[in-house]
């Protein structure tokens, strides 16, 4: 089987930087994806890491270490609109297996 | 493209009734997924299709659940008879084999009373 662990809740201040960690156990690993979901909304794709290292997309960056079965999502210059749930998901061919999600609250 | 389209957005039904959820994937996407989301269990895969063919339905909780994809532009998920524990948000998503990232529909919030 497969499992993913990520913190259930994180609170951070507007303008700050926050890191959301994800550890996974799985066989046949292809890569790690991150999705954002606002309350009442649908999950939306943020990033994908197939290789070790950091991928940057604007204020968001995602990191993967395959040897450690670990990844993180880094959000910089936090804005109130970043308050949402963030899910890591393991790509192992098909289909995606999602973690339980981390609820990020951005406070003023 | 209008994205993945699901209907209805909300459904309230009585226990024992049949429920049908509908999904139109993005044109050209060859994979379609049905997920269910609850607070307790998170996002769970129910079933997925590749080129309209069901590949894995091991996530379908019981025989009360069934899903079909009669053509590349439509899929439905049926629950018959429905039970209160089926209350959840049901998402449909589609993707292209050689492109990472799933596109999710807006979901159907099902409440069974």
Boltz contact constraints between the chains, C-beta under 6 A:
constraints:
  - contact:
      token1: [A, 42]
      token2: [B, 104]
      max_distance: 6.0
  - contact:
      token1: [A, 42]
      token2: [B, 106]
      max_distance: 6.0
  - contact:
      token1: [A, 42]
      token2: [B, 107]
      max_distance: 6.0
  - contact:
      token1: [A, 43]
      token2: [B, 104]
      max_distance: 6.0
  - contact:
      token1: [A, 45]
      token2: [B, 101]
      max_distance: 6.0
  - contact:
      token1: [A, 48]
      token2: [B, 100]
      max_distance: 6.0
  - contact:
      token1: [A, 95]
      token2: [B, 33]
      max_distance: 6.0
  - contact:
      token1: [A, 95]
      token2: [B, 45]
      max_distance: 6.0
  - contact:
      token1: [A, 95]
      token2: [B, 48]
      max_distance: 6.0
  - contact:
      token1: [A, 98]
      token2: [B, 43]
      max_distance: 6.0
  - contact:
      token1: [A, 100]
      token2: [B, 42]
      max_distance: 6.0
